[in-house]
Amino acid sequence: MPLTLVEMGPDDFVRRRAQLVASYAEAITTARALTRAEAEAEAERDVAGRLPRGPATRGQLLRKALADGAEVGWIWLSLPGPALPDTAWISDVEVDPPFRSRGYAGAIITAVEAELVARRVPAIGLNVFGDNTTARRLYERLGFEVTAEQRSRPLAEVPAAEGIDLVPMTDYESRIEALFADYAQDLVQERGLWHGEAEARAARKLAELLPDGPQTDGMILRTVVARGVPVGWVWAGLPAPPRPGMGWLHNIEIDGPYRRRGYGRAAVTAVESELARRGVRTMGLNVHGVNTGARRLYDRLGYRLLAQQMAKHLAAR
Ligand SMILES: CC(C)(COP(=O)(O)OP(=O)(O)OC[C@H]1O[C@@H](n2cnc3c(N)ncnc32)[C@H](O)[C@@H]1OP(=O)(O)O)[C@@H](O)C(=O)NCCC(=O)NCCS
């Protein structure tokens, strides 16, 4: 008998809510380096904020999955909104333990995809945490592709960075301008925002992250110099919300002519040393799915996956 998706009622949601908060809290404990108590509070806040009226919340679809008369799991789908105008988001999908490994997760997602096609939603995305290889394999099989990854590495053993020095930035304005122009462009291309909105959002993000420019407290911005020649730049931050237990590599760039000479690797290592000297125990970073060179670099340096975002275009049938 085929699987069907049925709207959840308030009682269904009450029955599922505690488990939803608990598993989200567990995932973000590692992914955002939170204490258990911080993660529980954050998960509770997130679910309360995004589903204030449970299954009746506007723009959020909560469906239970039925097969052969039994409830086998459920899905929480967020319809496109201002943050992601073209993309519906699978906020959670769960197959109950007795029913796992029978293809139900794939059937649930395929069913919501059909519903989204009917609603003319162009794309669907999701987040998968850390070492959940089962889920990742499933999404790959269903045609999802990696759009971004967050990774981290403990800074217990940092080798010496060879061949480069990090010096105070010599070209902050032009570097930051180019970086945030790229960021606005990504918001247009990957998130479907219109140009003006993307630029406004990029400007807000810049003001939030670097209110005092290169002198911003907790930020480390450096030019990478090799044998006296500037070859690129790095930007890292000391631990801060939303990841209070982790330093963060906001950006690294080695200029075109100087790539593949080991400077990228050395620059990451030098940043790690600087953070470690300041008592930071883990460094995290974000990398785009299409940036295979950078993903390879971070693989080589031992950066492990914290979370991965994946997306799929939905073709009208
Ligand atoms: C990613 C970047 C910083 C790497 O700098 P780099 O100096 O070229 O990197 P390295 O020479 O230190 O490379 C170290 C390892 O990374 C991997 N790597 C780096 N660039 C790669 C590429 N284009 N293709 C495949 N692997 C690559 C390789 O494993 C390499 O080791 P190997 O040369 O011994 O095989 C650089 O390409 C860059 O500035 N790109 C544009 C900005 C960017 O994407 N930044 C990353 C944001 S997350």
The ligand as an SDF file (V2000), in Angstrom:
LIG
                    3D

 48 50  0  0  0  0  0  0  0  0999 V2000
   40.9650   27.6670   -1.3380 C   0  0  0  0  0  0  0  0  0  0  0  0
   42.2790   28.4370   -1.3980 C   0  0  0  0  0  0  0  0  0  0  0  0
   42.3840   29.3330   -0.1780 C   0  0  0  0  0  0  0  0  0  0  0  0
   43.4330   27.4060   -1.3640 C   0  0  0  0  0  0  0  0  0  0  0  0
   44.6690   28.1010   -1.3290 O   0  0  0  0  0  0  0  0  0  0  0  0
   45.9990   27.4710   -1.9700 P   0  0  0  0  0  0  0  0  0  0  0  0
   47.1220   28.2760   -1.5100 O   0  0  0  0  0  0  0  0  0  0  0  0
   45.7920   27.2880   -3.4280 O   0  0  0  0  0  0  0  0  0  0  0  0
   46.0010   26.0260   -1.2900 O   0  0  0  0  0  0  0  0  0  0  0  0
   47.3090   25.1140   -1.0290 P   0  0  0  0  0  0  0  0  0  0  0  0
   48.3030   25.2830   -2.1100 O   0  0  0  0  0  0  0  0  0  0  0  0
   47.7860   25.3620    0.3670 O   0  0  0  0  0  0  0  0  0  0  0  0
   46.6490   23.6820   -1.1480 O   0  0  0  0  0  0  0  0  0  0  0  0
   46.6040   22.7480   -0.0930 C   0  0  0  0  0  0  0  0  0  0  0  0
   45.7640   21.5450   -0.5290 C   0  0  0  0  0  0  0  0  0  0  0  0
   44.4240   21.9500   -0.7930 O   0  0  0  0  0  0  0  0  0  0  0  0
   43.9010   21.2130   -1.9040 C   0  0  0  0  0  0  0  0  0  0  0  0
   43.5620   22.1610   -2.9660 N   0  0  0  0  0  0  0  0  0  0  0  0
   43.7400   23.5020   -2.9490 C   0  0  0  0  0  0  0  0  0  0  0  0
   43.2620   24.0370   -4.0880 N   0  0  0  0  0  0  0  0  0  0  0  0
   42.7820   23.0310   -4.8360 C   0  0  0  0  0  0  0  0  0  0  0  0
   42.1620   22.9430   -6.1130 C   0  0  0  0  0  0  0  0  0  0  0  0
   41.9360   24.0270   -6.8550 N   0  0  0  0  0  0  0  0  0  0  0  0
   41.7630   21.7380   -6.5580 N   0  0  0  0  0  0  0  0  0  0  0  0
   41.9780   20.6340   -5.8150 C   0  0  0  0  0  0  0  0  0  0  0  0
   42.5770   20.6470   -4.6050 N   0  0  0  0  0  0  0  0  0  0  0  0
   42.9800   21.8330   -4.1230 C   0  0  0  0  0  0  0  0  0  0  0  0
   44.9660   20.2560   -2.3070 C   0  0  0  0  0  0  0  0  0  0  0  0
   44.7810   19.0690   -1.5940 O   0  0  0  0  0  0  0  0  0  0  0  0
   46.2250   20.9620   -1.8410 C   0  0  0  0  0  0  0  0  0  0  0  0
   47.2550   20.0980   -1.5740 O   0  0  0  0  0  0  0  0  0  0  0  0
   48.1900   19.5590   -2.7620 P   0  0  0  0  0  0  0  0  0  0  0  0
   48.5290   20.7490   -3.6270 O   0  0  0  0  0  0  0  0  0  0  0  0
   49.3450   18.9970   -1.9910 O   0  0  0  0  0  0  0  0  0  0  0  0
   47.3730   18.5420   -3.4810 O   0  0  0  0  0  0  0  0  0  0  0  0
   42.4130   29.2500   -2.7220 C   0  0  0  0  0  0  0  0  0  0  0  0
   42.1110   28.3940   -3.8200 O   0  0  0  0  0  0  0  0  0  0  0  0
   41.5130   30.4560   -2.8010 C   0  0  0  0  0  0  0  0  0  0  0  0
   41.8540   31.5340   -2.3340 O   0  0  0  0  0  0  0  0  0  0  0  0
   40.3270   30.3140   -3.4040 N   0  0  0  0  0  0  0  0  0  0  0  0
   39.3700   31.4360   -3.5210 C   0  0  0  0  0  0  0  0  0  0  0  0
   38.7650   31.8230   -2.1820 C   0  0  0  0  0  0  0  0  0  0  0  0
   38.1590   30.6140   -1.4990 C   0  0  0  0  0  0  0  0  0  0  0  0
   37.5050   29.7950   -2.1150 O   0  0  0  0  0  0  0  0  0  0  0  0
   38.3600   30.5200   -0.1780 N   0  0  0  0  0  0  0  0  0  0  0  0
   37.8230   29.4470    0.6220 C   0  0  0  0  0  0  0  0  0  0  0  0
   36.5950   29.9170    1.3040 C   0  0  0  0  0  0  0  0  0  0  0  0
   35.9000   28.6000    2.2600 S   0  0  0  0  0  0  0  0  0  0  0  0
  1  2  1  0
  2  3  1  0
  2  4  1  0
  2 36  1  0
  4  5  1  0
  5  6  1  0
  6  7  2  0
  6  8  1  0
  6  9  1  0
  9 10  1  0
 10 11  2  0
 10 12  1  0
 10 13  1  0
 13 14  1  0
 14 15  1  0
 15 16  1  0
 15 30  1  0
 16 17  1  0
 17 18  1  0
 17 28  1  0
 18 19  1  0
 18 27  1  0
 19 20  2  0
 20 21  1  0
 21 22  1  0
 21 27  2  0
 22 23  1  0
 22 24  2  0
 24 25  1  0
 25 26  2  0
 26 27  1  0
 28 29  1  0
 28 30  1  0
 30 31  1  0
 31 32  1  0
 32 33  2  0
 32 34  1  0
 32 35  1  0
 36 37  1  0
 36 38  1  0
 38 39  2  0
 38 40  1  0
 40 41  1  0
 41 42  1  0
 42 43  1  0
 43 44  2  0
 43 45  1  0
 45 46  1  0
 46 47  1  0
 47 48  1  0
M  END
$$$$
